[in-house]
Amino acid sequence: MKQLSGGQKAVVALSLIFSIQRVDPAPFYLFDEIDAALDAQYRAAVGNMIYKQAQAHTQFVTTTFRPELVKVCSKVYGVTH
């Protein structure tokens, strides 16, 4: 694990979370910038995975600055300072 990059560690962690979610789903998940260390193609893949999992009546709440996750959202709230 020490030799993995930040993005690779994020993909491994998200894979574990999504695997657990398929076996024992929770009603909602709260993610804080899970895509910060990911490349654009991985952000799109995570967005598609969240979209597919959300079709099974699971709610995902996430914070992001990236358009790849925003594109798959059903509701978006913008917060500015």
N, C-alpha and C positions, 0 to 999 in steps of 0.2 A: 504494500500500500504506500510505502514511503516514496517509491519511485514513480508513482502516478502523478500526473498533472492535476491541477485544480478541477479542470473540466472533466477529466476521467474519473476523479473521485466523486464528482457530482452525478455522473451517469451511473456509477455503481450504486450510490445511495438511492437514487431515484428508481433504479431497477428493483432494488429490494423493497422499497415502499410500494411500488405498483404491483409487485408480486404478492405481497401481503394483502394488499387491497383486493386483489382478485379472489383470494381465499377467504378472507374475513373482512368484508367491506365496512367502513365506518360511514356515518351519514354525511360527514364533511371533512375536508382537509384544508389546512391553513399553511400556505407556503410563503416564505419571505425571500424574494429574489433568487429563486432556485436556478435561474438561467444566467446569473451574473458571470460565471466562469465558462459558459458553453459557447461554442461556435454557432453560426447561423443555422447550419443544417441540423445540429443537435437541438437547438431551440425549437425549430420547426417540428422535429420529431417528438419532443416533449409536449409541445402544444397539441399535436395530433393525438398523442396518448391521453392527455387530459381530456380532450374533446370526446374520445371514444369512451373513456371511463365515466364521464359525466352523463352519458346517455343512459347509464344504468342507475339513474336517480341518486347519484352521489354529487355533492356540491364541492367545488374547488374554489378557494379564495386565495389569490396570489397577488403579490406586489411585483411589479416589473416596470422597466423602462423600455423594453424591447418590443418591436412590432409583431414578431412571430407568435408570441403568446396572446397578444391583444386581438389578433385576427380571428382566433377561434373562440373568443369569449361571447357569451350571450348578453352579458351586461358589463359595462366598463364605467368606472367612476374615476374621474381625474381629480387629483389633489395638487394644488399649487401652493407655493409659499408667497 
